Amino acid sequence: MIMAYEIKNGQGTAFKNDKYENGGNQPYARGKFKTPDGKEYDITLWIPKSDKVKVFNLTIQEPYQGVQGSTTQVSQNTPQGEGDNLPF
């Protein structure tokens, strides 16, 4: 039996990123965080590239929603009377 883990309000969880490489451009860990009122955020944990810095960097941002309802319409606005009289 597999149990789903639900993040409680005011808490967060981050898991090690499988794509992380030392000195690379991927965060060390990724996860989710919920504010006390239940709003969910993505979190990333970064290890600085410098050996002099001994702290982690944490970023918190709203989850990526993508472009919703985006459709591209191409309209061909041809001035009146010119549509059929082009020389090519």
C-alpha positions in Angstrom: 0.0 0.0 0.0 1.5 3.4 -1.1 0.6 6.3 1.0 0.5 9.8 -0.5 2.3 12.5 1.5 0.3 15.7 1.9 2.1 18.9 3.0 0.4 20.6 5.9 -0.2 24.3 6.0 2.9 26.2 7.2 5.2 23.4 6.2 7.3 22.3 3.2 9.3 19.4 1.9 12.3 19.3 -0.5 13.9 16.3 -2.1 17.3 15.9 -3.7 17.3 16.8 -7.4 18.5 13.8 -9.5 19.7 16.3 -12.1 22.0 18.1 -9.7 25.7 18.2 -10.6 28.3 19.9 -8.5 29.0 23.3 -10.2 26.1 22.9 -12.6 23.0 24.9 -13.2 20.4 22.8 -11.4 19.3 23.2 -7.8 20.4 20.8 -5.1 16.9 20.1 -4.0 13.3 20.9 -5.1 10.0 20.8 -3.3 6.8 22.4 -2.2 5.8 24.7 0.6 2.4 25.7 1.9 1.8 29.0 3.7 -0.3 29.0 6.9 -3.3 30.0 4.8 -2.8 27.0 2.4 -1.3 28.8 -0.7 1.3 26.5 -2.3 4.7 27.5 -3.6 7.6 25.8 -5.3 10.9 25.8 -3.4 14.5 25.2 -4.6 17.6 24.8 -2.5 20.9 25.9 -4.1 24.4 25.2 -3.1 26.7 28.2 -4.0 29.4 27.5 -6.5 32.0 29.2 -4.3 33.7 27.2 -1.6 34.0 30.3 0.6 30.3 30.5 1.1 29.0 28.0 3.7 25.2 28.6 3.4 22.4 27.4 1.1 20.3 29.7 -1.0 16.6 29.1 -0.9 14.1 30.4 -3.4 10.4 30.4 -3.1 8.1 31.1 -6.0 4.5 30.5 -7.2 4.1 27.3 -9.1 4.5 27.5 -12.9 1.1 27.5 -14.4 2.1 27.6 -18.1 0.3 29.7 -20.6 -3.4 29.0 -20.2 -5.9 29.6 -23.0 -3.2 30.8 -25.3 -4.1 30.5 -28.9 -2.3 32.1 -31.8 -4.5 33.6 -34.5 -3.0 34.9 -37.7 -5.1 37.4 -39.5 -4.3 38.4 -43.0 -5.2 42.0 -43.4 -5.1 42.8 -47.1 -6.1 46.3 -48.1 -9.3 46.3 -50.1 -8.9 45.7 -53.8 -5.2 44.6 -53.6 -5.7 40.9 -52.7 -6.1 39.5 -56.2 -4.1 42.1 -58.2 -0.6 41.3 -56.9 2.1 40.8 -59.6 3.4 37.5 -58.2 
